[in-house]
Every structure is written in structure tokens, then in C-alpha cells.
Amino acid sequence: MPDVLTLLDLDPNIVKPGWTPLIITIVLGAAIVLLYFSLRKQFRKIEKTFPMPEAPAAGGETAATPSEPASPKA
């Protein structure tokens, strides 16, 4: 597998880590932490008890079973 520095024709003595990638990484990490806290807050707003669905009447049709099948459109 070719080395990235060879593909980009960069001298490894010149290419050094800088402050910009560090700042970008810190900003991305802070954004992830803020998103985590926001999501956690939204999850706490959700009702923990869900109402039970009503049982269909005996012999009655439900929305999942249409009375006549859909015809294919030509």
C-alpha cells in the first residue's frame, strides 16, 4: 500500500502536526458532547408509558386489511 506522503509528494520532514487540526478536533469533540446532552434532554421528555392499542372488533376490518386489493397501474 503506497504511503500517503509519497502519493501527495510531500516531504515528511516538512509536514508536521499543527494547531489547526488540534483545534478542529477539540471543536468537533465539544459539538458531540453538546449534541449528547441535547439528545439526553429530549429523551427525558418522552412518555415512558405508552397507551395500549385498541383491539379491533370481531369480524371488523382494520386499516391493515383493505376490503379490495389495489389494482396495479399500467
C-alpha positions as CSV (number, residue, x, y, z in Angstrom):
1,M,0.0,0.0,0.0
2,P,1.6,3.3,-1.0
3,D,2.3,5.9,1.6
4,V,0.1,9.0,1.6
5,L,3.1,11.3,1.8
6,T,4.5,9.6,-1.3
7,L,1.3,10.0,-3.2
8,L,1.0,13.6,-2.4
9,D,4.7,14.2,-3.0
10,L,5.2,15.8,0.5
11,D,8.5,15.7,2.4
12,P,7.9,14.0,5.8
13,N,10.4,16.5,7.3
14,I,8.3,19.5,6.4
15,V,4.8,18.0,7.2
16,K,4.2,18.4,11.0
17,P,1.1,18.4,13.1
18,G,-0.1,21.9,13.8
19,W,-2.6,23.8,15.9
20,T,-5.3,23.8,13.3
21,P,-6.1,20.0,13.4
22,L,-6.0,20.1,17.2
23,I,-8.5,23.0,17.3
24,I,-10.7,21.2,14.8
25,T,-10.7,18.1,16.9
26,I,-11.5,19.9,20.1
27,V,-14.4,21.8,18.4
28,L,-15.8,18.5,17.0
29,G,-15.5,16.9,20.4
30,A,-17.3,19.8,22.0
31,A,-20.1,19.6,19.4
32,I,-20.5,15.9,20.1
33,V,-20.8,16.5,23.8
34,L,-23.4,19.2,23.3
35,L,-25.4,17.0,21.0
36,Y,-25.3,14.2,23.5
37,F,-26.7,16.4,26.3
38,S,-29.4,17.8,24.0
39,L,-30.4,14.3,22.9
40,R,-30.5,13.1,26.5
41,K,-32.7,16.1,27.4
42,Q,-35.1,15.2,24.5
43,F,-35.3,11.5,25.6
44,R,-36.3,12.6,29.1
45,K,-39.3,14.4,27.6
46,I,-40.7,11.2,26.0
47,E,-43.5,9.5,27.9
48,K,-42.4,6.3,29.5
49,T,-45.8,4.7,29.4
50,F,-47.4,4.1,26.0
51,P,-51.2,3.6,25.6
52,M,-52.2,0.1,24.5
53,P,-53.7,0.0,21.1
54,E,-57.4,-0.9,20.9
55,A,-58.3,-4.4,19.8
56,P,-60.4,-4.5,16.6
57,A,-64.0,-5.6,16.8
58,A,-64.7,-9.2,16.0
59,G,-65.3,-9.5,12.2
60,G,-64.4,-5.9,11.6
61,E,-61.8,-4.7,9.2
62,T,-58.7,-2.9,10.2
63,A,-56.7,-0.3,8.3
64,A,-54.1,-3.0,7.6
65,T,-56.6,-5.2,5.7
66,P,-58.3,-3.2,2.9
67,S,-61.6,-4.5,1.6
68,E,-60.4,-4.8,-2.0
69,P,-56.8,-5.3,-3.3
70,A,-55.1,-2.4,-5.0
71,S,-55.1,-2.8,-8.8
72,P,-51.7,-2.3,-10.5
73,K,-51.4,0.9,-12.5
74,A,-50.4,0.5,-16.1
